[in-house]
Structure formats: structure tokens, C-alpha cells
């Protein structure tokens, strides 16, 4: 311990001198991040012809590859670093790569001086230390192998953004953290102000494509104790995979755990980096697979405010008793991670009319579909066969009016065989690869305990609906599929989660209560506002009021035949204030947001645009004498 403290108090010139003399216990510099306020750096040396592409690759994937600077060909100094150590001799160990394969470890590059004349040196910031974040958060460190312990790092199935010949997977470091300490660690980690200090994923490693935590690709295994949750950060070791991918005849990198101690002072976190409204909150959005998500306190507060607004009770039915705190927030976070979403709606309570559907579900369903489509997610709808043509026309009109960019698939589910629900949700590949990550039911009639479907007046409408409830029941058995139900009376699909409250507090609840649960039950007297996408509307983001009902809040796309739109509109610009701070990657159910670390954040570091109080649609107005749902 005393030797480590001595190192931290020494200037870089002394440390470099000790490295040259091969003093013990200083070959692994991973615990030296931030020593004496100086910044350690990993190095990459490659031919000058590849330098522009590699520099762009680092800038594009700045989370795992935070570039401090680069040298001129044959040089060792980087203007961005000021005076820097001699990378030829000061780095404790190098790796040599030939045509993509690691062909050896070197303690010096002096045997390659001729080749180095045509090489450029890149310096990658290695200053973030998980151990430092643990210490800052007041959490105990775990170094089972002693101070020389190199933390576990893993190759993932998340691809970095490809630039020219550089194409590789993201590499992440992992530390197990007690569940009750997650938020404290994330806050301590994010308060450093660096992009690489923010976790890319919290939870099941398989969501990143990591099969076995006991077999890291780099470093020593970390032991997960009961109650621990794996937390993953982007790692500069991604550079080793990048060099391997380009298959250049000759390249060098610093070895894992080894770094050059530069003379560049470590950055202090900006004053007020984590103001009270920007403090991150950690929320569990799935138990199977285990998955946590992050959002700012400001964004969470706005969504909680919205949750209260949409839970108005225009019919005085007592829906306030059904409200579960943060269901809208968790549903929105879960949706933000989804790659493909299946939406359903339809409550044929007006059985003497044609069509018999209520009008408060379809607008919300189409709005959510438009938002998700604008965000690049796959969207489909499943409806009753009886109403198929109705919804096809609604989608066609939405595309013609610029609400949707393209048509979405409209499916039906007649039921039938025992495996029919799984076949629709998963296709030919089975439960290991579901077609959808999230199911959303907006004002969709739900099956009661006796197998029937009832409106609010206890009238059985089962003959008008298909068994779409089976899809939600099947989703409960398939890891990786989450579900959300939106309703106001307790008889909607998904409200089985609050059925006991429905039976106690809602008129006729003992009969009409839906028995089918969703993971998230969003209570919304204004269901066109209540879907998890409503908080993402432009009006809510900018604090404006909607104009002209629900359609005013929808993203607008130009019609193909609109000459005035040509050259002026390039798709809807829809941000995602409800989610974690990060955009997502299209890798199945996405993790905390690795694409945030593969490019500059689009939504700000921890702050998100504040949803306003604008209405996407007014409360439901039922004509006198018309039965409600």
C-alpha cells in the first residue's frame, strides 16, 4: 500500500525512470489512473497510411477509444499532450500484431526503429478507473489477486461503427456491484464527467453477447457474489480488436493493463457536472433477463409528472386506486431498449355500431407506432380479424398525411394450436430469438378470469374479439419479451397486474377485471396521452401545447407528392427524453446504450429535454347513453 501511495505522489518523470529500471509492482499501471493528477494513456502504433482512418475510427467510437492525441510519422510527441514520454522505452510492455494476429509481447521497440519511421503513435485516454469510482462512491474494492489484479474485460457482440478497414466488436470491462449500491456507483462513476466513465450496460451479460463471465477475454475473472449485479463500461482495449481487424502487416499496441504516464494533467469533472436534476437514477426494467436502465433525475421527474396528468379520472371511476408509481417511467425505459415492438388495440364496446371500436385506443396506438418508427425501431400491429381492414385504412391515411413514413405490418391472431402464440412471437427460430422485444396494449379489451371479455357495464363482447391475450400470456414465458398495458377501467389487456385493486375499487370489478398481466400497467384516463411514447412527442419535449388533437403531437413526414417538402424535410427529428441518456443499437434487446459511447451523445450527457404539459389529445368524451369500456 505504501509503495502505491508513493507512486501516486511522484511526478511522471520519476515513475518513467522506475519503469525503465523495471522496478517491481509497477508493470501493471491499471491502478494508477489519475496518479498525481497526470493522465495515463494506452498507445497504438501503425503505418502512416492508416492513420487518418484510425483517427476517424477513434473519433466515431469515442466512448471506448477516447483519443488524447497523435504524433507525426516517426515522431513520439503529440501536440495535444504537451511533453510526453518516449513510447519506445517507457511503456512496460507492447504487443506486436502482424496481419491481424498478435505475434508476441515486447518490452521495447528498439528492434523496430526502421519500421517506426513510417509509423504514427496514437494516445488513448486510460484515466478512468472503476476502482476509483468505487472509492469515490464509498464502496469496497475487490482485488482478489492483489494490486496487480487486472480487471476482467470481454469482447461483446455489439459492433463499433466501422471506418474503412477498422471493424471490430466493443470491448467492455465488468465489475460486480451489490444491487443496493448500484445507484451510488453509477452516480460516482458519471460524476467524473468523462464519456468512458458512464456504464454501457447493467445486468445480464448475454444481452451484450457475453456467454460466460468466468472466462474473460482480457484480465482476471471477477467473482460475482449473491446479490451482485454485473456493471459494464466501455474499454480502451477495443483498440486491440480494431488493430487486429485491419490486418495491417505490422502494428504495435500497449499491452492490457499497461500505460504510458503522460504529462497531460487529468481533467477535473466540470463544476456542477451532476446538478440535482442531472443525477442519474437506476431502474430495474426486467428480471428475466436481468436488466437495469438509467435516466436523469430531471427526465424521471417529468415522466412522473406526466404519469399523474394522464391518470385523470373523467368518469370518476376510481382509477386512482389502480395507479402504481413509476410504471410509465419503467415502461418507457423498457421500450427505449427494444428493437421491435408489437402494438395492439381495439375495444369493441359499441357493439351496435359499425365499426364497434372505441375511439380512444387507435389514435394512441398509431401515435406510438409513428414515434417508434421515427426512432428506427421495428413496429407491427396485431388486431382482430374483424377490424383488419379498418386499421389498414388508418395506417394508409397516416402515411398519406405524413404521420408515418412507411406502412407497418398489420397482423391478425386467430389462435388455434397450442404453439400458435409462440409461432407469431418468435417465428421459426423459437424462443431464443423472438421477433418482438416488447408488446404494448393500448385500450385493448382484456380477458376476465372466466374467459370472457366485458365492457364496463358487464356486457360480454367475447364474440367480437380474437384471443390476442394469448400473446401476452406466452410472452411471460419467453425471456427477452416485455409487455405494457394501458387502460383506465381495469378491464383492459395487461391490467391483470392490478386486478385485486380493480375488484375492490372499480364498479363491477369482480366480474370485468382483466386476468392477464403485463409487466407494466399504465393507468391513463387520457389513453391517447398515456402510451409510453406520449412523453416523446415534440410538444412535450418543447413544453408546447398540441393543436388539433392527437395528430398535432405526431412526427410529420412529407408526402411523396408534396413539392413544397422536397429538400426541406428529411424525416422526423424525434429525441427520446424518457429513456436512458443513450440512443440504442439494433442488437436484439439493446443494453444501457453502447451506441452512446460509439459516438457523441445526441441528447446531452445526463440531461434530457423536459417534456412539457402539451396535450396529445383531450379526455374521452362519451356521448350520453353510449356504454363505456
Residue pairs with C-beta under 8 A, 6 or more apart in sequence:
3 25
4 25
4 31
4 147
7 15
7 26
7 32
7 35
8 32
8 35
8 36
9 36
10 35
10 36
11 36
11 38
12 36
12 38
12 85
12 261
12 262
12 263
15 26
15 32
15 35
15 261
16 85
16 90
16 261
18 26
19 26
19 90
19 91
19 92
20 89
20 90
25 147
25 148
26 32
26 92
27 92
27 93
27 148
27 257
27 258
28 92
28 147
28 148
28 150
28 257
28 258
29 40
29 92
29 126
29 257
29 258
29 259
29 261
30 126
30 129
30 150
30 151
30 257
30 259
31 129
31 131
31 147
32 40
32 259
32 261
33 40
33 126
33 127
33 128
33 129
33 131
33 132
34 127
34 129
34 132
34 266
35 261
37 265
37 266
38 261
38 262
38 263
38 264
38 265
38 266
39 68
39 125
39 126
39 127
39 262
39 264
39 265
39 266
39 267
40 126
40 127
40 259
40 260
40 261
40 262
41 68
41 81
41 123
41 124
41 125
41 126
41 259
41 260
41 262
41 264
42 123
42 124
42 126
42 236
42 239
42 253
42 254
42 258
42 259
42 260
43 87
43 91
43 121
43 122
43 123
43 124
43 252
43 253
43 254
43 260
44 54
44 121
44 122
44 124
44 239
44 243
44 251
44 252
44 253
44 254
45 87
45 109
45 116
45 119
45 120
45 121
45 122
45 251
45 252
45 253
46 54
46 119
46 120
46 122
46 243
46 246
46 248
46 251
46 252
47 118
47 119
47 120
47 248
47 249
47 250
47 251
48 73
48 118
48 119
48 120
50 165
50 246
50 248
51 70
51 73
51 120
51 122
53 163
53 164
53 165
53 166
54 122
54 163
54 166
54 242
54 246
55 67
55 70
55 122
56 163
56 164
57 65
57 160
57 161
57 163
57 164
57 166
57 242
58 65
58 66
58 67
58 122
58 124
59 67
60 160
60 161
60 163
60 598
60 599
61 160
61 161
61 170
61 238
61 597
61 598
61 599
62 195
62 597
62 598
62 599
62 600
63 195
63 196
63 198
63 200
63 234
63 594
63 596
63 597
63 598
64 160
64 170
64 171
64 172
64 196
64 234
64 235
64 236
64 237
64 238
64 239
64 597
64 598
65 124
65 236
65 238
65 239
65 242
66 124
66 125
66 194
66 195
66 196
66 236
67 122
67 123
67 124
67 125
68 78
68 80
68 81
68 123
68 124
68 125
68 262
68 264
69 78
69 79
69 80
69 81
69 122
69 123
70 78
70 80
70 120
70 121
70 122
70 123
71 77
71 78
71 120
71 121
71 122
72 120
73 117
73 118
73 119
73 120
74 116
74 117
74 118
74 119
75 121
76 84
76 86
76 87
76 88
76 121
77 83
77 84
78 84
78 121
78 123
80 123
80 264
81 123
81 262
81 263
81 264
82 263
82 264
83 263
84 123
84 260
84 262
84 263
84 264
85 260
85 261
85 262
85 263
87 109
87 121
87 260
88 108
88 109
88 110
88 113
88 116
89 108
89 109
89 110
90 260
90 261
91 254
91 258
91 259
91 260
92 107
92 255
92 258
93 105
93 106
93 107
93 254
93 255
93 258
94 105
94 106
94 107
94 108
94 109
94 252
94 253
94 254
94 255
95 102
95 104
95 105
95 106
95 240
95 252
95 253
95 254
95 255
96 102
96 103
96 104
96 105
96 106
96 250
96 251
96 252
97 103
97 243
97 244
97 248
97 250
97 251
97 252
97 253
98 249
98 250
99 247
99 248
99 249
100 243
100 244
100 245
100 246
100 247
100 248
101 244
102 240
102 244
105 255
106 252
109 116
109 252
112 250
112 252
115 250
119 252
122 239
123 260
123 262
124 236
124 239
125 194
125 196
125 236
126 236
126 259
127 194
127 266
127 267
128 192
128 194
128 196
128 197
128 233
130 151
130 173
130 175
130 189
130 233
131 141
131 143
131 151
132 192
133 185
133 188
133 189
133 192
133 197
134 140
134 141
134 175
134 185
134 188
135 141
136 188
136 191
136 192
137 181
137 184
137 185
137 187
137 188
137 189
138 184
139 177
139 181
139 184
139 185
139 188
142 175
142 176
142 222
142 223
143 149
144 220
144 223
145 220
149 220
150 218
150 219
150 220
150 256
150 257
151 173
151 174
151 175
151 219
151 220
151 222
152 173
152 174
152 213
152 216
152 218
152 219
152 220
152 221
152 222
153 171
153 172
153 173
153 174
153 216
153 217
153 218
153 219
153 235
153 237
153 256
154 171
154 172
154 174
154 205
154 208
154 210
154 213
154 216
154 217
154 218
154 232
155 169
155 170
155 171
155 210
155 217
155 241
156 169
156 170
156 171
156 172
156 208
156 209
156 210
156 594
157 169
157 208
157 209
157 587
158 169
158 170
158 200
158 208
158 209
158 585
158 587
158 591
158 594
159 167
159 168
159 169
159 170
159 585
159 587
160 166
160 167
160 168
160 169
160 170
160 238
160 242
160 598
161 598
161 599
164 246
165 245
165 246
165 247
166 242
166 245
166 246
167 245
168 238
168 241
168 242
168 244
168 245
169 209
169 238
169 241
170 200
170 234
170 238
170 594
170 597
170 598
171 217
171 218
171 234
171 235
171 237
171 238
171 240
171 241
172 200
172 201
172 208
172 232
172 233
172 234
172 235
173 219
173 232
173 233
173 234
173 235
173 237
174 205
174 213
174 216
174 222
174 230
174 231
174 232
174 233
175 222
175 230
175 231
176 222
176 223
176 224
176 225
176 228
176 229
176 230
176 231
177 185
177 228
177 229
177 230
177 231
178 225
178 227
178 228
178 229
179 227
179 228
179 229
180 227
182 202
182 229
182 231
182 282
182 292
183 280
183 281
183 282
185 231
186 199
186 202
186 231
186 280
186 282
186 294
187 274
187 279
187 280
189 197
189 198
189 199
189 233
190 197
190 198
190 274
190 280
190 605
190 606
191 269
191 273
191 274
192 269
192 273
193 267
193 268
193 269
193 270
193 273
193 605
194 267
195 234
195 596
195 597
195 601
195 605
196 233
196 234
196 236
196 597
197 233
198 233
198 581
198 596
198 597
198 605
199 231
199 232
199 233
199 294
199 592
200 208
200 232
200 233
200 234
200 582
200 591
200 592
200 593
200 594
200 596
200 597
201 207
201 208
201 231
201 232
201 591
201 592
201 594
202 229
202 230
202 231
202 232
202 282
202 291
202 292
202 293
202 294
202 592
203 229
203 230
203 286
203 289
203 290
203 291
203 292
203 591
204 230
204 289
204 290
204 291
205 211
205 213
205 230
205 232
206 289
207 289
207 291
207 588
207 589
207 590
207 591
208 232
208 591
208 594
209 587
213 221
213 222
213 224
213 230
214 221
215 221
216 222
218 235
218 237
218 256
219 256
219 257
224 230
229 290
229 292
232 591
232 592
234 594
234 597
237 256
239 253
240 253
240 256
243 251
243 253
254 260
273 605
274 280
274 606
276 297
277 296
277 297
277 298
277 301
277 607
278 296
278 297
278 298
278 605
278 606
278 607
279 296
279 297
279 606
280 294
280 295
280 296
280 297
280 581
280 606
281 294
281 295
281 296
281 297
281 300
282 292
282 293
282 294
283 292
283 293
283 294
283 295
283 326
283 329
283 330
283 333
284 290
284 291
284 292
284 330
285 291
285 292
285 293
285 330
285 333
285 334
285 337
285 482
286 334
286 482
286 519
288 479
289 479
289 480
289 589
291 337
291 589
291 591
292 592
293 333
293 334
293 336
293 337
293 579
293 580
293 592
294 580
294 581
294 592
295 329
295 333
295 578
295 579
295 580
295 581
295 608
296 581
296 606
296 607
296 608
298 607
298 608
298 610
299 577
299 578
299 607
299 608
299 610
300 329
302 535
302 577
302 610
302 611
303 328
303 329
303 332
303 535
303 578
303 611
304 325
304 326
304 328
304 329
305 611
306 328
306 529
306 534
306 535
306 540
306 611
307 323
307 325
307 326
307 327
307 328
307 329
307 522
309 526
309 529
309 613
310 328
310 522
310 523
310 524
310 525
310 526
310 527
310 529
310 530
310 534
311 319
311 320
311 323
311 523
311 524
311 525
312 525
312 526
312 619
313 319
313 320
313 488
313 525
314 525
314 526
314 619
314 620
315 488
315 525
315 622
315 628
317 456
317 488
317 489
317 506
317 507
318 505
318 506
318 507
319 488
319 489
319 490
319 506
319 523
319 525
321 501
321 504
321 505
321 506
322 490
322 495
322 498
322 501
322 502
322 505
322 506
322 521
322 523
323 523
324 497
324 498
324 521
324 523
327 520
327 521
327 522
327 523
328 520
328 522
328 530
328 532
328 535
329 578
330 520
331 484
331 519
331 520
331 522
331 532
332 532
332 533
332 535
332 536
332 578
332 579
333 578
333 579
333 580
334 438
334 482
334 484
334 519
334 520
335 341
335 372
335 438
335 440
335 484
335 532
335 533
335 579
336 576
336 578
336 579
336 580
336 584
337 437
337 579
337 584
337 589
337 590
337 591
338 377
338 436
338 437
338 438
338 482
338 589
338 590
339 377
339 378
339 437
339 584
339 586
339 587
339 588
339 589
339 590
340 377
340 378
340 379
340 380
340 435
340 436
340 437
340 438
341 368
341 372
341 377
341 378
341 379
341 380
341 436
341 437
341 438
341 439
341 440
342 380
342 381
342 382
342 411
342 425
342 435
342 436
342 438
342 439
342 440
342 471
343 365
343 368
343 369
343 379
343 380
343 381
343 382
343 439
343 440
343 441
343 442
344 365
344 381
344 382
344 383
344 439
344 440
344 441
344 442
344 444
344 468
344 471
344 493
345 361
345 362
345 364
345 365
345 381
345 383
345 441
345 442
345 443
345 444
346 357
346 361
346 362
346 383
346 384
346 387
346 443
346 444
346 445
346 465
347 357
347 358
347 361
347 443
347 444
347 445
347 455
347 492
347 629
348 355
348 356
348 357
348 358
348 384
348 386
348 387
348 445
348 461
348 464
348 465
349 356
349 358
349 445
349 455
349 456
349 459
349 461
349 627
349 628
349 629
350 356
350 357
350 358
350 626
350 627
351 459
351 461
351 464
355 387
355 390
356 464
357 387
357 390
358 443
358 620
358 629
359 620
360 443
360 527
360 528
360 617
360 620
361 442
361 443
361 444
361 527
362 391
362 394
363 528
363 549
363 550
363 551
363 617
364 442
364 443
364 486
364 527
364 528
364 529
364 530
364 531
364 534
364 550
364 617
365 381
365 440
365 442
365 531
366 394
366 395
366 398
366 403
366 404
366 554
367 528
367 531
367 533
367 534
367 537
367 550
367 553
367 554
367 616
368 440
368 442
368 531
368 532
368 533
368 534
369 379
369 381
369 404
369 408
370 398
370 403
370 404
370 554
370 555
370 572
371 533
371 536
371 537
371 554
371 555
371 574
372 379
372 533
373 379
373 404
373 405
373 406
373 408
374 405
374 555
374 571
374 572
374 574
375 574
375 576
376 586
379 408
380 408
380 409
380 410
380 411
380 436
381 391
381 395
381 408
381 409
381 410
381 411
382 410
382 411
382 412
382 413
382 424
382 468
382 471
383 390
383 391
383 410
383 411
383 412
384 412
384 464
384 465
384 466
384 468
385 412
385 414
385 466
386 464
386 466
388 410
388 412
391 410
392 410
395 404
395 407
395 408
395 410
396 407
398 404
399 405
399 406
399 407
400 559
401 551
401 559
402 556
402 557
402 558
402 559
402 562
402 565
403 551
403 554
403 555
403 556
403 557
404 557
405 557
405 571
405 572
411 424
412 466
413 420
413 421
413 424
413 466
413 467
413 468
413 470
413 471
414 420
414 466
414 467
415 421
415 466
415 467
415 470
420 470
421 470
421 471
421 473
421 474
422 430
422 431
422 474
422 478
424 435
424 471
425 434
425 435
425 436
425 471
425 474
425 475
425 478
425 481
426 433
426 434
426 435
426 478
427 433
427 435
431 477
431 478
431 479
433 588
434 478
434 480
434 481
436 481
437 480
437 481
437 482
437 588
437 589
438 481
438 482
438 483
438 484
439 471
439 472
439 475
439 481
439 482
439 483
439 484
439 518
440 483
440 484
440 485
440 486
440 531
440 532
441 468
441 472
441 483
441 484
441 485
441 486
441 487
441 492
441 493
441 494
441 518
442 486
442 527
442 530
442 531
443 486
443 487
443 488
443 492
443 527
443 629
444 468
444 485
444 487
444 492
444 493
444 494
445 453
445 455
445 461
445 465
445 491
445 492
445 493
445 629
446 453
446 469
446 485
446 487
446 491
446 492
446 493
446 494
446 495
446 496
446 514
446 515
446 516
447 453
447 467
447 469
447 493
447 514
447 515
447 516
448 454
448 491
448 511
448 512
448 513
448 514
448 515
449 513
449 515
450 511
451 462
452 460
452 462
453 460
453 461
453 462
453 464
453 465
453 491
454 460
454 461
454 491
454 508
454 511
454 512
455 461
455 491
455 512
455 627
455 628
455 629
456 489
456 491
456 507
456 508
456 512
456 627
456 628
456 629
457 508
457 627
457 628
458 508
458 511
458 512
459 627
468 493
469 493
469 516
472 483
472 485
472 493
472 494
472 516
472 517
472 518
473 516
475 481
475 482
475 483
476 483
476 517
480 588
480 589
482 519
482 520
483 494
483 518
483 519
483 520
484 494
484 518
484 519
484 520
484 521
484 522
484 532
485 492
485 493
485 494
485 495
485 497
485 514
485 517
485 518
485 520
485 521
485 522
486 492
486 494
486 522
486 524
486 527
486 530
486 531
487 493
487 494
487 495
487 514
487 521
487 522
487 523
487 524
487 527
488 523
488 524
488 525
488 527
488 629
489 495
489 502
489 506
489 512
489 628
489 629
490 498
490 499
490 501
490 502
490 506
490 509
490 512
490 513
490 514
491 502
491 512
491 513
491 514
491 629
492 514
492 629
493 514
493 516
493 518
494 514
494 516
494 517
494 518
494 520
494 521
495 502
495 513
495 514
495 518
495 521
496 513
496 514
496 515
496 516
496 517
496 518
497 517
497 518
497 519
497 520
497 521
498 521
498 523
499 513
499 514
499 515
502 509
502 512
502 513
502 514
503 509
503 510
503 513
506 512
506 513
522 530
522 531
522 532
523 530
524 530
524 531
525 619
525 620
526 615
526 617
526 618
526 619
526 620
527 620
528 534
528 550
528 616
528 617
529 615
529 616
529 617
532 578
534 540
534 553
534 616
535 577
535 578
535 611
536 574
536 575
536 576
536 577
536 578
536 611
537 546
537 553
537 554
537 611
537 614
537 616
538 544
538 553
538 555
538 574
539 545
539 546
539 552
539 553
539 612
539 614
539 615
539 616
540 553
540 577
540 611
540 612
540 613
540 614
540 616
541 575
541 577
541 609
541 610
541 611
541 612
542 609
542 612
543 610
543 611
543 612
543 613
543 614
544 612
544 614
545 612
545 613
545 614
545 615
546 552
546 553
546 614
546 615
546 616
546 617
549 616
549 617
549 618
550 616
550 617
552 616
553 614
553 615
553 616
553 617
555 572
555 574
556 569
556 572
557 569
557 571
557 572
558 565
558 566
558 568
558 569
559 565
575 602
575 603
575 608
575 609
576 583
576 603
576 608
577 603
577 608
577 609
577 610
577 611
578 608
578 611
579 593
579 608
580 592
580 593
581 593
581 596
581 601
581 603
581 604
581 605
581 606
581 608
582 592
582 593
582 594
582 595
582 596
582 597
582 601
582 603
583 593
583 595
583 596
583 601
583 602
583 603
584 590
584 593
584 595
585 593
585 594
585 595
585 598
603 609
620 628
622 628
